[in-house]
Amino acid sequence: MRYWAAARAAAGVAEESVVPGRVADVLAAAEARHPQLAPVVAVASVLVDGLAVDRDAEAPAGCTLEVLPPFAGG
């Protein structure tokens, strides 16, 4: 799993290995490891292999799961 911007700051790591499964379950496990991540994950977009997915989607073995919090740009 890759963390971007505020998610990276909250998790304290840029990426980590996770157990495949339903996206919501993978995120819940990440929040248990990194409690500061919970408020960021609540508003973040989640990508599986570069495609936006909802939290009921599967994150299969070998995929890249990314947590992208909202951020400003310009």
Buried (B, 14 or more C-beta within 10 A) or exposed (E): BBBBBBBBEBBEEEBEEBEEBEBBBBBBBBBEEBEEBBEBBEEBEBBBEEEEBEEEBBBEEEBEBBBBBEEEEE
